[in-house]
Amino acid sequence: MIKLAVLSFYQPRPREQIVENRFTGYLKKAFETALLFFLGFSPLVFYTAGSDPFWSAEKFFFKLSLCALALIFIILCAIRGSFPLIETPYTAAFAVFMAANIAGIFAAVNYHVFFERVLINAALMMVFYLVIYYSAMKPGNLEKVLVFIIMPASIMAFYGLVQALGMDFLPWKTNFNGRAASTLGNPNFLAGHMVAVIPAALAAFLNSKNRLNKFILFIQVFVMCAALLASQTRGAYIGFLISALFFVYMIMRRLPAEWKKIKVPAIMAAVIFMAAAGGYFLSNKEALKRVADIISLKDDSAGIRVSLWKNSLYLAGDNILLGSGAGNFPSKYSYYQSKSLTPDFFIQSDYFKSGHAHNDFIQFFAEYGIFGGGAMLYFFWLIFYTGLKRLKKGGENLYITAGILAGAAAMLVHAFFNFPFQIMPTAAVFYALAAAASFMQEDTRIIEIKTGAFTGYAAVILCAALIGGAVLSFGPFLGDAYLRKAQEAEHFNRNYEAVSYAEKASGADPFNSETAQYYAGQLEKNGNYEKSFDAYKRSVDLNPGNWESLYGLFNFYAMKKDPAGVKFTSDKMYAISPYSEKAITAEGYSLYNSGKFDDAAALYEKSLEKIGQRASILSQLSACYGALGNVQKTIEYAQRAIAIDPGYIDAYYNLAVAYYRMRNLKGAKESISSILKVSPGNEKALGLLKAINNANIK
C-alpha cells in the first residue's frame, strides 16, 4: 500500500443531525466499490464482438458505471439527510465550462450527440468531486484511489508489451508494425495514458516507506516506461521528457533535502533508461525511422496534423462564441476539411474525415467556443498554480503532488499532438489525479448541507434519470455489436444477413449517422432503393457533413429528377470538398439542370484551373457549351476528354451531337460507333443514330 498522510478539511454538520446506521454503512461500501471498480476497469474494458472493440465498449462502461455510482451516491445522501458541498478552486472553471456546453445547443445540429457529450463532460467533473469526497471519508482512501489508477495502467502496459513482441491472445487483429496498443486499441491512446500515470507511480514509489510496496511500484514504473517506449508515440516522448525534467525541478527546488538523498540513484536510473531507450531504437529500425522522419520533417503525419490544426482553427474562428456545439465537431469540421489543403490532396480521395482536431486545446475552443476553451485553460492553469503553491508551503505527501503535476504536464504536452482528453478512461484518470491533488490542498473543503423535501424530490427525479441513462447506454453498444455482424456477413457475401444486421444496428443506435449510412449502403447494394433513400436522408439529418451519405442521396435525387434535392446535396458536397471531382460534377450537374449553363461552364472552367484536366469535367463542360450553342467549344472539350479517357461515353455522345448539329453526319456516326463498341445497347446513342439515319433519308 502507498502510505499517505491525508490532509482532510471535512466540516460535518452536528453528528446527531446526520443519519448513520448499518444501511448507510453498506451504501458507503457500495459507493467505494463502485468508484474503485470504475477507476480500475475503465482502461481495461473491451468487447471483441463489437465493430469497434475499444471505443464503444469504453463509452458503454463509462456511462453505465458512472450512472450506477451516481445512483448509489444520491441514495446515500438522501438516507443520511445530508449532501456534501465540495468547495475547490476549480468550481468557477467547471461552472463556466458547463455553461458554455449548454449554450452550445444553439450551434448544434445533432442534439443527441450534443446531450451525450454534455453529460460525459458533467460525468468527468462528477468523477473529480466524488474522488475528493471518497478521499475525505476516511484516512487511507486517497492511497486506494492511486492504487486503482496505477494498477490497471501497469496491466495495460504489460499487455501492450506482449503485443509489441508479436503475441496477442485475444481474437482481433492489431497491427501497428510492432507498436504497443493494449486495451485502448491504439498506440497513441496507450502512450497518453502512460505519461499521465508514470509520474504519479514514480512519486508513490519515492513516497512509500514499505520495501515490498517500493518493489511492486518499481516494477510497475519499469513496465509502464517500457510500454511507453514500445508505443513509438513521438508526442508522448516529448511530454514524458518534459514531465521528467519538471518533476526533477520540483524536487530540487521544493524538497532539497530529499533531492540530496535520491540524486545519485536518480541520475543512475536516468542513464540506464536512456541507454535502454537507445538500445531499443537501435534494435528496432521501424521505431528509429519514426523518430528520424519527424526530425527530418519527412513524416506525412506531421503535415496532416498541421492541416487538421489549421482547419480546426478556421472552425473555431467562425464559431468563436458557441463553437460547434458539444459532440458536433465532426459534423461542422466536414465543411472545413479542405480549407488548408491544396488540390493535390484530392487526387486520390474526395474527402478527409476527422472527428478530432488532433490537438485538444484547439478542439476545446472549436467545440465549446472561447468561453468553454478558456475555462479549460483556466482549469489546467489552476492545477499547476495550486499544486506549486502547496509545494512551496510544504507539508505531507509532496512527492505525490509533484508526481501528479508532472503527469498533468506530460498529458498536456501530448494533448498538443493528439487527443487524450477525448479518450474517456484517460480523461477520467486525469480528473481523478487532479482531484487527488486538490484534496491535499488547504483551500478544498467539504461542508455537509441538510437535505429537505425539495432535494428529496430532486433525488427521485435524478435516480429515475440515471436508471434511464443506464438503460439507454445499451443501445449504441448493442448497435456496434450488430454492426460487426453485418460487416462479417457482408465480407462473406451473405447479403440478406448483412442487411438484416445493419437494420438492427441502426435500430439499436438510431442517432448514429455512420450506422445509418452503412445501413443505407447495404440496402442500395441489394436493390432496396426506397428504404436506402430514407436511410441516407436520416444519416444526413443527423450529420449534414456526412460525405458518403450526401453523395448517395445526391444520386437518388438525380435518379428521381428532383431539382431541389439535387441542389441541396450538391451544394453541401461542393461546400465540403470544392476540389473533389465528384463534388464539382455534382454541383455542375445541378446548375446545368437548372438551366444555368453559363454558371455551370464557369464552375467547370475554374475547376480545371485548380485540379487539372479530368475527363468527367471536360465532358460536362462540352455539354454546357453544347447547351449554349457553342459547337466549336463543345467539340474541343469533348475531344480533350476523349484524349484523357478514350472510353468516356458521355464525351463521345457530346461530340456526336455537335457533329450532327454541324451536319457532319459521318463524324457523328463515328462517335456513336465508338459508344456502341463500349456499350452496345446504349439507348441515347441508338436514338441519336436513328435521328441521323432519318436525316440521311430526307
For each residue, the residues with C-beta under 8 A, 3 or more apart:
1: 140 143 147 210 213
2: 143 146 147 204 207 208 213 217
3: 143 207 208 209 210 213
4: 140 142 143 146 207 396 397 400
5: 396 397
6: 135 139 140 141 142 439 440
7: 395 396 397 439 440 442
8: 135 136 139
9: 136 442 444 445 446
10: 136 446
11: 445 446 447 448
12: 15 18 448
13: 17 18 82 448 449 450
14: 17 18
15: 12 18 20
16:
17: 13 14 81 82 450
18: 12 13 14 15 80 81 82 448
19: 24 79 80 81 82
20: 15 24 25 80
21: 24 25
22: 25 26
23: 26 27 79
24: 19 20 21 27 28 76 79 80
25: 20 21 22 28 29
26: 22 23 29 30
27: 23 24 30 31 72 75 76 79
28: 24 25 31 32 76 137
29: 25 26 32 33
30: 26 27 33 34 72
31: 27 28 34 35 69 72 73 76 134
32: 28 29 35 36 134 137 141 144
33: 29 30 36 37
34: 30 31 37 38 65 68 69 72
35: 31 32 38 39 69 130 131 134
36: 32 33 39 40 144 145 148
37: 33 34 40 41 65
38: 34 35 41 42 65 66 69 127 428
39: 35 36 42 145 148 149 152 428 429 432
40: 36 37 44 148 151 152
41: 37 38 44 45 61 65 152
42: 38 39 45 58 61 62 65 152 424 425 428 429
43: 152 153 156 183 184 193 425 426 429
44: 40 41 152 155 156 183
45: 41 42 57 58 61 183 425
46: 53 54 57 58 170 183 185
47: 50 53 56 57 60 477 480 481
48: 53 170 171 172
49: 53 481 484
50: 47 53 56 57 477 480 481 483 484
51: 56 480 481 483 484 487
52: 55 56 57 185 480
53: 46 47 48 49 50 56 57 172 185
54: 46 57 58 183 184 185 186
55: 52 58 59 185
56: 47 50 51 52 53 59 60 476 477 480
57: 45 46 47 50 52 53 54 60 61 477
58: 42 45 46 54 55 61 62 184 423 424 425
59: 55 56 62 63 424 473 476 477
60: 47 56 57 63 64 473 474 476 477
61: 41 42 45 57 58 64 65
62: 42 58 59 65 66 120 123 424 425 428
63: 59 60 66 67 119 120 123 469 470 473
64: 60 61 67 68 470 473 474
65: 34 37 38 41 42 61 62 68 69
66: 38 62 63 69 70 123 126 127
67: 63 64 70 71 466 467 469 470 473
68: 34 64 65 71 72 466 470
69: 31 34 35 38 65 66 72 73 130
70: 66 67 73 74 123 126 462 466
71: 67 68 74 75 463 466 467 470
72: 27 30 31 34 68 69 75 76
73: 31 69 70 76 77 130
74: 70 71 77 78 459 462 463 466
75: 27 71 72 78 79 459 463
76: 24 27 28 31 72 73 79 80
77: 73 74 80 82 83 84 451 459
78: 74 75 81 451 455 456 459
79: 19 23 24 27 75 76
80: 18 19 20 24 76 77
81: 17 18 19 78 450 451
82: 13 17 18 19 77 448 449 450 451
83: 77 448 449 451 455
84: 77 133 446 447 448 449
85: 446 447 448 449
86: 129 132 133 444 445 446
87: 91 443 444 445 446 447
88: 91 129 132 438 443 444
89: 92 382 386 438 441 443 444
90: 93 94 128 379 382 434 438
91: 87 88 94 95
92: 89 95 96 378
93: 90 96 97 375 376 378 379 382
94: 90 91 97 98 125 128 375 379
95: 91 92 98 99
96: 92 93 99 100 371 372 374 375 378
97: 93 94 100 101 121 368 372 375 376 379
98: 94 95 101 102 118 121 122 125
99: 95 96 102 103 371
100: 96 97 103 104 322 323 368 369 371 372 375
101: 97 98 104 117 118 121 122 326 368 372
102: 98 99 105 118
103: 99 100 106 322 369 371
104: 100 101 107 108 114 118 322 323 324 325 326 328 367 368 369 372
105: 102 108 111 114 325
106: 103 322 325
107: 104 319 322 323 324 325 328 369
108: 104 105 111 113 114 324 325 326 327 328
109: 325 328 331 332 543 544
110: 113 114 327 328 331 511 513 542 543
111: 105 108 114 115
112: 115 116 511 542
113: 108 110 116 117 326 327 328 511
114: 104 105 108 110 111 117 118 325 326 327 328
115: 111 112 118 119
116: 112 113 119 120 327
117: 101 113 114 120 121 326 327
118: 98 101 102 104 114 115 121 122 326 327
119: 63 115 116 122 123 469
120: 62 63 116 117 123 124 424
121: 97 98 101 117 118 124 125 326
122: 98 101 118 119 125 126
123: 62 63 66 70 119 120 126 127
124: 120 121 127 128 427 428 431
125: 94 98 121 122 128 129 431
126: 66 70 122 123 129 130
127: 38 66 123 124 130 131 428 431 432 435
128: 90 94 124 125 131 132 431 432 434 435 438
129: 86 88 125 126 132 133 435
130: 35 69 73 126 127 133 134
131: 35 127 128 134 135 145 431 432 435 436 439
132: 86 88 128 129 135 136 435 438 439 444 446
133: 84 86 129 130 136 137 446
134: 31 32 35 130 131 137 141 145
135: 6 8 131 132 141 142 145 435 436 439
136: 8 9 10 132 133 141 439 446
137: 28 32 133 134 141
138: 141
139: 6 8
140: 1 4 6 143 144
141: 6 32 134 135 136 137 138 144 145
142: 4 6 135 145 146 436 439 440
143: 1 2 3 4 140 146 147
144: 32 36 140 141 147 148
145: 36 39 131 134 135 141 142 148 149 432 435 436
146: 2 4 142 143 149 150 200 204 400 436
147: 1 2 143 144 150 151
148: 36 39 40 144 145 151 152
149: 39 145 146 152 153 197 200 429 432 433
150: 146 147 153 154 197 200 201 204 217 220
151: 40 147 148 154 155 220
152: 39 40 41 42 43 44 148 149 155 156
153: 43 149 150 156 157 193 194 197 201 220 224 429
154: 150 151 157 158 201 219 220 223 224
155: 44 151 152 158 159
156: 43 44 152 153 159 160 182 183 184 190 193 194 227
157: 153 154 160 161 180 182 190 194 220 223 224 226 227 228
158: 154 155 161 162 223 227
159: 155 156 162 163 182 183
160: 156 157 163 164 180 181 182 190 227 230 231
161: 157 158 164 165 180 223 226 227 230
162: 158 159 165 167 168 169
163: 159 160 166 167 168 174 180 181 182
164: 160 161 178 179 180 227 230
165: 161 162
166: 163 178
167: 162 163
168: 162 163 172 174
169: 162
170: 46 48
171: 48
172: 48 53 168
173:
174: 163 168 181 185
175:
176: 179 180 181 186 187
177: 286
178: 164 166 230 232 284 286 287
179: 164 176 187 230 231 232 233
180: 157 160 161 163 164 176 187 190 227 230 231 232
181: 160 163 174 176 184 185 186 187 189 190 231
182: 156 157 159 160 163 185 190 227
183: 43 44 45 46 54 156 159
184: 43 54 58 156 181 189 190 193 423 425 426
185: 46 52 53 54 55 174 181 182 189
186: 54 176 181 189 190
187: 176 179 180 181 190 191 231 232 233
188: 191 192 231 233 235 236 418
189: 181 184 185 186 192 193 420 423 426
190: 156 157 160 180 181 182 184 186 187 193 194 227 231 233
191: 187 188 194 195 228 231 233 235 236 414
192: 188 189 195 196 233 236 411 414 415 418 420 423 426
193: 43 153 156 184 189 190 196 197 420 423 425 426 429
194: 153 156 157 190 191 197 198 224 225 227 228 231 236 240
195: 191 192 198 199 228 236 239 240 243 407 410 411 413 414
196: 192 193 199 200 407 408 410 411 420 426 429 430 433
197: 149 150 153 193 194 200 201 224 407 429
198: 194 195 201 202 221 224 225 228 240 243 407 410
199: 195 196 202 203 243 244 247 402 403 404 406 407 410
200: 146 149 150 196 197 203 204 400 403 404 407 433
201: 150 153 154 197 198 204 205 217 220 221 224 403
202: 198 199 205 206 217 221 247 403
203: 199 200 206 207 247 399 400 401 402 403 404 406
204: 2 146 150 200 201 207 208 217 399 400 403
205: 201 202 208 214 217 218 221
206: 202 203 258 262 399 403
207: 2 3 4 203 204 397 399 400
208: 2 3 204 205 213 214 217
209: 3
210: 1 3 213 214
211: 214 215
212: 215 216
213: 1 2 3 208 210 216 217
214: 205 208 210 211 217 218
215: 211 212 218 219
216: 212 213 219 220
217: 2 150 201 202 204 205 208 213 214 220 221
218: 205 214 215 221 222
219: 154 215 216 222 223
220: 150 151 153 154 157 201 216 217 223 224
221: 198 201 202 205 217 218 224 225
222: 218 219 225 226
223: 154 157 158 161 219 220 226 227
224: 153 154 157 194 197 198 201 220 221 227 228
225: 194 198 221 222 228 229 273
226: 157 161 222 223 229 230
227: 156 157 158 160 161 164 180 182 190 194 223 224 230 231
228: 157 191 194 195 198 224 225 231 233 236 237 240
229: 225 226 232 276 277 280
230: 160 161 164 178 179 180 226 227 280
231: 160 179 180 181 187 188 190 191 194 227 228 236
232: 178 179 180 187 229 286 287 290
233: 179 187 188 190 191 192 228 236 237 414 418
234: 237 238 290 291 294 417
235: 188 191 238 239 413 414 416 417 418
236: 188 191 192 194 195 228 231 233 239 240 410 414 418
237: 228 233 234 240 241 291
238: 234 235 241 242 413 414 417
239: 195 235 236 242 243 409 410 411 412 413 414
240: 194 195 198 228 236 237 243 244 410
241: 237 238 244 245
242: 238 239 245 246 409 410 413
243: 195 198 199 239 240 246 247 406 407 409 410 413
244: 199 240 241 247 248 270 406
245: 241 242 248 249
246: 242 243 249 250 405 406 409
247: 199 202 203 243 244 250 251 402 403 405 406
248: 244 245 251 252 266
249: 245 246 252 253
250: 246 247 253 254 255 388 391 402 405 406
251: 247 248 254 255 258 259 262 399 402
252: 248 249 255 256 259
253: 249 250 256 391
254: 250 251 391 392 394 398 402
255: 250 251 252 258 259 398 399 402
256: 252 253 259 260
257: 260 261
258: 206 251 255 261 262 399
259: 251 252 255 256 262 263
260: 256 257 263
261: 257 258
262: 206 251 258 259 265 266
263: 259 260 266 267
264: 267 268
265: 262 268 269
266: 248 262 263 269 270
267: 263 264 270 271
268: 264 265 271 272
269: 265 266 272 273
270: 244 266 267 273 274
271: 267 268 274 275
272: 268 269 275 276
273: 225 269 270 276 277
274: 270 271 277 278
275: 271 272 278 279
276: 229 272 273 279 280
277: 229 273 274 280 281
278: 274 275 281 282
279: 275 276 282 283
280: 229 230 276 277 283 284 287
281: 277 278 284 287 288 291
282: 278 279 288
283: 279 280
284: 178 280 281 287 288
285: 288 289
286: 177 178 232 289 290
287: 178 232 280 281 284 290 291
288: 281 282 284 285 291 292
289: 285 286 292 293
290: 232 234 286 287 293 294 299
291: 234 237 281 287 288 294 295
292: 288 289 295 296 298
293: 289 290 296 298 299
294: 234 290 291 297 299 301 302
295: 291 292
296: 292 293
297: 294 302
298: 292 293
299: 290 293 294 302 303
300: 303 304
301: 294 304 305
302: 294 297 299 305 306
303: 299 300 306 307
304: 300 301 307 308
305: 301 302 308 309 358 359 417
306: 302 303 309 310 340
307: 303 304 310 311 340 341
308: 304 305 311 312 354 356 357 358 359
309: 305 306 312 313 357 358 359 362
310: 306 307 313 314 339 340
311: 307 308 314 315 333 336 337 338 339 340
312: 308 309 315 316 333 336 357 359 362 363 366
313: 309 310 316 317 362 366
314: 310 311 317 318 336 339 340
315: 311 312 318 319 324 329 332 333 336 366
316: 312 313 319 320 323 362 365 366 373
317: 313 314 320
318: 314 315
319: 107 315 316 322 323 324 332 366 369
320: 316 317 369 370
321: 369 370 371
322: 100 103 104 106 107 319 325 369
323: 100 104 107 316 319 326 365 366 367 368 369 372 373
324: 104 107 108 315 319 328 329 331 332 333 366 367
325: 104 105 106 107 108 109 114 322 328 332 367
326: 101 104 108 113 114 117 118 121 323 367 368
327: 108 110 113 114 116 117 118 367
328: 104 107 108 109 110 113 114 324 325 331 332 367
329: 315 324 332 333 355 356 357 363 366 367
330: 333 334 353 354 355 543 545
331: 109 110 324 328 334 543 544 545 546
332: 109 315 319 324 325 328 329 335 336 366 545
333: 311 312 315 324 329 330 336 337 354 355 357 366 545
334: 330 331 337 351 353 543 544 545 546 547 576
335: 332 545 575 576
336: 311 312 314 315 332 333 339
337: 311 333 334 341 351 352 353 354 576 577
338: 311 341 345 346 352 576 577 578 579
339: 310 311 314 336
340: 306 307 310 311 314
341: 307 337 338 345 346 352 579
342: 345 579
343: 346 347 579 610 611 612
344: 347
345: 338 341 342 349 352 579
346: 338 341 343 349 350 577 579 580 581 611
347: 343 344 611
348:
349: 345 346 352
350: 346 547 577 580 581 582 583
351: 334 337 547 576 577 580
352: 337 338 341 345 349
353: 330 334 337 547
354: 308 330 333 337 357 358
355: 329 330 333
356: 308 329 363 419 422
357: 308 309 312 329 333 354 360 362 363 366 419
358: 305 308 309 354 417 418 419
359: 305 308 309 312 362 363 415 416 417 418 419
360: 357 363 364 415 416 418 419 420 421 422
361: 364 365 373 376 377 415 416
362: 309 312 313 316 357 359 365 366
363: 312 329 356 357 359 360 366 367 419 421 422
364: 360 361 367 368 372 373 376 377 421
365: 316 323 361 362 368 369 370 372 373
366: 312 313 315 316 319 323 324 329 332 333 357 362 363 373
367: 104 323 324 325 326 327 328 329 363 364 372
368: 97 100 101 104 323 326 364 365 371 372 373 375 376
369: 100 103 104 107 319 320 321 322 323 365 372 373
370: 320 321 365 373 374
371: 96 99 100 103 321 368 374 375
372: 96 97 100 101 104 323 364 365 367 368 369 375 376
373: 316 323 361 364 365 366 368 369 370 376 377
374: 96 370 371 377 378
375: 93 94 96 97 100 368 371 372 378 379
376: 93 97 361 364 368 372 373 379 380
377: 361 364 373 374 380 381
378: 92 93 96 374 375 381 382
379: 90 93 94 97 375 376 382 383
380: 376 377 383 384 408 412
381: 377 378 384 385
382: 89 90 93 378 379 385 386
383: 379 380 386 387 405 408 434 437
384: 380 381 387 388 405 408 409
385: 381 382 388 389
386: 89 382 383 389 390 437 438 441 443
387: 383 384 390 391 401 402 404 405 437 441
388: 250 384 385 391 392 405
389: 385 386 392 393 441
390: 386 387 393 395 398 401 437 440 441 442
391: 250 253 254 387 388 394 398 401 402 405
392: 254 388 389
393: 389 390 442
394: 254 391 398
395: 7 390 398 440
396: 4 5 7 440
397: 4 5 7 207 400 401 440
398: 254 255 390 391 394 395 401 402
399: 203 204 206 207 251 255 258 402 403
400: 4 146 200 203 204 207 397 403 404 436 437 440
401: 203 387 390 391 397 398 404 405 437 440
402: 199 203 247 250 251 254 255 387 391 398 399 405 406
403: 199 200 201 202 203 204 206 247 399 400 406 407
404: 199 200 203 387 400 401 407 408 433 434 436 437
405: 246 247 250 383 384 387 388 391 401 402 408 409 437
406: 199 203 243 244 246 247 250 402 403 409 410
407: 195 196 197 198 199 200 243 403 404 410 411 433
408: 196 380 383 384 404 405 411 412 430 433 434
409: 239 242 243 246 384 405 406 412 413
410: 195 196 198 199 236 239 240 242 243 406 407 413 414
411: 192 195 196 239 407 408 414 415 420 426 430
412: 239 380 408 409 415 416
413: 195 235 238 239 242 243 409 410 416 417
414: 191 192 195 233 235 236 238 239 410 411 417 418 420
415: 192 359 360 361 411 412 418 419 420 421
416: 235 359 360 361 412 413
417: 234 235 238 305 358 359 413 414
418: 188 192 233 235 236 358 359 360 414 415
419: 356 357 358 359 360 363 415 422 423
420: 189 192 193 196 360 411 414 415 423 426 427 430
421: 360 363 364 415 426 427 430
422: 356 360 363 419 427
423: 58 184 189 192 193 419 420 426 427
424: 42 58 59 62 120 427 428
425: 42 43 45 58 62 184 193 428 429
426: 43 184 189 192 193 196 411 420 421 423 429 430
427: 124 420 421 422 423 424 430 431
428: 38 39 42 62 124 127 424 425 431 432
429: 39 42 43 149 153 193 196 197 425 426 432 433
430: 196 408 411 420 421 426 427 433 434
431: 124 125 127 128 131 427 428 434 435
432: 39 127 128 131 145 149 428 429 435 436
433: 149 196 200 404 407 408 429 430 436 437
434: 90 128 383 404 408 430 431 437 438
435: 127 128 129 131 132 135 145 431 432 438 439
436: 131 135 142 145 146 400 404 432 433 439 440
437: 383 386 387 390 400 401 404 405 433 434 440 441
438: 88 89 90 128 132 386 434 435 441 444
439: 6 7 131 132 135 136 142 435 436 444
440: 6 7 142 390 395 396 397 400 401 436 437
441: 89 386 387 389 390 437 438 444
442: 7 9 390 393
443: 87 88 89 386
444: 9 86 87 88 89 132 438 439 441
445: 9 11 86 87
446: 9 10 11 84 85 86 87 132 133 136
447: 11 84 85 87
448: 11 12 13 18 82 83 84 85
449: 13 82 83 84 85
450: 13 17 81 82
451: 77 78 81 82 83 455 456 459
452: 455 456
453: 456 457
454: 457 458
455: 78 83 451 452 458 459
456: 78 451 452 453 459 460
457: 453 454 460 461
458: 454 455 461 462
459: 74 75 77 78 451 455 456 462 463
460: 456 457 463 464
461: 457 458 464 465
462: 70 74 458 459 465 466
463: 71 74 75 459 460 466 467
464: 460 461 467 468
465: 461 462 468 469
466: 67 68 70 71 74 462 463 469 470
467: 67 71 463 464 470 471
468: 464 465 471 472
469: 63 67 119 465 466 472 473
470: 63 64 67 68 71 466 467 473
471: 467 468 474
472: 468 469 475
473: 59 60 63 64 67 469 470 476 477
474: 60 64 471 477 478
475: 472 478 479 508 509 510
476: 56 59 60 473 479 480 508 509 512
477: 47 50 56 57 59 60 473 474 480 481
478: 474 475 481 482 508 509
479: 475 476 482 483 504 505 506 507 508 509 512 515
480: 47 50 51 52 56 476 477 483 484 505 509
481: 47 49 50 51 477 478 484 485
482: 478 479 485 486 501 502 504 505 508
483: 50 51 479 480 486 487 501 502 505 515 518
484: 49 50 51 480 481 487 488
485: 481 482 488 489 497 501
486: 482 483 489 490 497 498 499 500 501 502 504 505 518 522
487: 51 483 484 490 491 498
488: 484 485 491 492
489: 485 486 492 494 495 497 498 500 501
490: 486 487 493 494 495 498 522
491: 487 488
492: 488 489
493: 490
494: 489 490 497 498
495: 489 490 498 499 522 525 526
496: 499 500 526
497: 485 486 489 494 500 501
498: 486 487 489 490 494 495 501 502 522
499: 486 495 496 502 503 519 522 523 526 528
500: 486 489 496 497 503 504
501: 482 483 485 486 489 497 498 504 505
502: 482 483 486 498 499 505 506 515 518 519 522 523
503: 499 500 506 507 519
504: 479 482 486 500 501 507 508
505: 479 480 482 483 486 501 502 508 509 515 518 519
506: 479 502 503 509 510 512 515 516 518 519 535
507: 479 503 504 510
508: 475 476 478 479 482 504 505
509: 475 476 478 479 480 505 506 512 515
510: 475 506 507 516
511: 110 112 113 542
512: 476 479 506 509 515 516 542
513: 110 516 517 539 540 542 543 546 549
514: 517 518 539 543 546
515: 479 483 502 505 506 509 512 518 519
516: 506 510 512 513 519 520 535 536 538 539 542 549
517: 513 514 520 521 535 536 539 546 548 549 552
518: 483 486 502 505 506 514 515 521 522
519: 499 502 503 505 506 515 516 522 523 535
520: 516 517 523 524 532 533 535 536 539 549 552
521: 517 518 524 525 532 548 552
522: 486 490 495 498 499 502 518 519 525 526
523: 499 502 519 520 526 528 529 531 532 535
524: 520 521 527 528 529 532 552
525: 495 521 522
526: 495 496 499 522 523
527: 524
528: 499 523 524 531 532
529: 523 524 532 533 556
530: 533 534
531: 523 528 534 535
532: 520 521 523 524 528 529 535 536 552 556
533: 520 529 530 536 537 553 556
534: 530 531 537 538
535: 506 516 517 519 520 523 531 532 538 539
536: 516 517 520 532 533 539 540 549 552 553 556
537: 533 534 540 541 553
538: 516 534 535 541 542
539: 513 514 516 517 520 535 536 542 543 546 549
540: 513 536 537 543 544 546 549 550 553 569
541: 537 538 544
542: 110 112 511 512 513 516 538 539 546
543: 109 110 330 331 334 513 514 539 540 546 549
544: 109 331 334 540 541 550 572
545: 330 331 332 333 334 335 572 576
546: 331 334 513 514 517 539 540 542 543 549 550
547: 334 350 351 353 550 551 573 576 577
548: 517 521 551 552
549: 513 516 517 520 536 539 540 543 546 552 553
550: 540 544 546 547 553 554 569 572 573 576
551: 547 548 554 555 569 573 582 586
552: 517 520 521 524 532 536 548 549 555 556
553: 533 536 537 540 549 550 556 557 565 569
554: 550 551 557 558 565 566 569 570 573 586
555: 551 552 558 559
556: 529 532 533 536 552 553 559 560 565
557: 553 554 560 562 565 566 568 569
558: 554 555 561 562 566 589
559: 555 556
560: 556 557 565
561: 558
562: 557 558 565 566
563: 566 567 590 593 594
564: 567 568
565: 553 554 556 557 560 562 568 569
566: 554 557 558 562 563 569 570 586 589 590 593
567: 563 564 570 571 590 594
568: 557 564 565 571 572
569: 540 550 551 553 554 557 565 566 572 573 586
570: 554 566 567 573 574 583 586 587 589 590
571: 567 568 574 575 587 590
572: 544 545 550 568 569 575 576
573: 547 550 551 554 569 570 576 577 580 582 583 586 587
574: 570 571 577 578 583 584 586 587
575: 335 571 572 578
576: 334 335 337 338 351 545 547 550 572 573 580 583
577: 337 338 346 350 351 547 573 574 580 582 583
578: 338 574 575 583 584 610
579: 338 341 342 343 345 346 583 584 610 611
580: 346 350 351 573 576 577 583 584
581: 346 350 584 585 611 614 616 617
582: 350 551 573 577 585 586
583: 350 570 573 574 576 577 578 579 580 586 587
584: 574 578 579 580 581 587 588 603 604 607 611 617
585: 581 582 588 589 616 617 620
586: 551 554 566 569 570 573 574 582 583 589 590
587: 570 571 573 574 583 584 590 591 603
588: 584 585 591 592 600 603 604 617 620 624
589: 558 566 570 585 586 592 593 600 620
590: 563 566 567 570 571 586 587 593 594
591: 587 588 594 596 597 599 600 603
592: 588 589 595 596 597 600 620 623 624 627
593: 563 566 589 590
594: 563 567 590 591
595: 592
596: 591 592 599 600
597: 591 592 600 601 624 627 628
598: 601 602 628
599: 591 596 602 603
600: 588 589 591 592 596 597 603 604 620 624
601: 597 598 604 605 621 624 625 628
602: 598 599 605 606
603: 584 587 588 591 599 600 606 607
604: 584 588 600 601 607 608 617 618 620 621 624
605: 601 602 608 609 621
606: 602 603 609 610
607: 584 603 604 610 611 614 617
608: 604 605 611 612 613 614 617 618 621
609: 605 606
610: 343 578 579 606 607
611: 343 346 347 579 581 584 607 608 614 617
612: 343 608
613: 608 617 618 640 644
614: 581 607 608 611 617 618 644
615: 618 619 641 642 644 645 648 651
616: 581 585 619 620 641 648 650
617: 581 584 585 588 604 607 608 611 613 614 620 621
618: 604 608 613 614 615 621 622 637 638 640 641 644 651
619: 615 616 622 623 637 638 641 648 650 651 654
620: 585 588 589 592 600 604 616 617 623 624 650
621: 601 604 605 608 617 618 624 625 637
622: 618 619 625 626 633 634 635 636 637 638 641 651 654 655 658
623: 592 619 620 626 627 634 650 654
624: 588 592 597 600 601 604 620 621 627 628
625: 601 621 622 628 630 631 633 634 637
626: 622 623 629 630 631 634 654 657 658
627: 592 597 623 624
628: 597 598 601 624 625
629: 626
630: 625 626 633 634
631: 625 626 634 635 658 661 662
632: 635 636
633: 622 625 630 636 637
634: 622 623 625 626 630 631 637 638 654 655 657 658
635: 622 631 632 638 639 655 658 659
636: 622 632 633 639 640
637: 618 619 621 622 625 633 634 640 641 654
638: 618 619 622 634 635 641 642 651 652 654 655 658
639: 635 636 642 643 651 655
640: 613 618 636 637 643 644
641: 615 616 618 619 622 637 638 644 645 648 650 651
642: 615 638 639 645 646 648 651 652 655
643: 639 640 646
644: 613 614 615 618 640 641 648
645: 615 641 642 648 651
646: 642 643
647: 678
648: 615 616 619 641 642 644 645 651 652
649: 652 653 675 678 679 682 685
650: 616 619 620 623 641 653 654
651: 615 618 619 622 638 639 641 642 645 648 654 655
652: 638 642 648 649 655 656 671 672 674 675 685
653: 649 650 656 657 671 672 675 684 685 688
654: 619 622 623 626 634 637 638 650 651 657 658
655: 622 634 635 638 639 642 651 652 658 659 667 671
656: 652 653 659 660 667 668 669 671 672 675 685 688
657: 626 634 653 654 660 661 668 688
658: 622 626 631 634 635 638 654 655 661 662
659: 635 655 656 662 664 665 666 667 668 671
660: 656 657 663 664 665 668 688 691 692 695
661: 631 657 658
662: 631 658 659 667
663: 660
664: 659 660 667 668
665: 659 660 668 669 692 695 696
666: 659 669 670
667: 655 656 659 662 664 670 671
668: 656 657 659 660 664 665 671 672 688 692
669: 656 665 666 672 673 689 692
670: 666 667 673 674
671: 652 653 655 656 659 667 668 674 675
672: 652 653 656 668 669 675 676 685 688 689 692
673: 669 670 676 677
674: 652 670 671 677 678
675: 649 652 653 656 671 672 678 679 682 685
676: 672 673 679 680 682 685 686
677: 673 674 680
678: 647 649 674 675
679: 649 675 676 682 685
680: 676 677
681: 686
682: 649 675 676 679 685 686
683: 686 687
684: 653 687 688
685: 649 652 653 656 672 675 676 679 682 688 689
686: 676 681 682 683 689 690
687: 683 684 690 691
688: 653 656 657 660 668 672 684 685 691 692
689: 669 672 685 686 692 693
690: 686 687 693 694
691: 660 687 688 694 695
692: 660 665 668 669 672 688 689 695 696
693: 689 690 696 697
694: 690 691 697 698
695: 660 665 691 692 698
696: 665 692 693
697: 693 694
698: 694 695
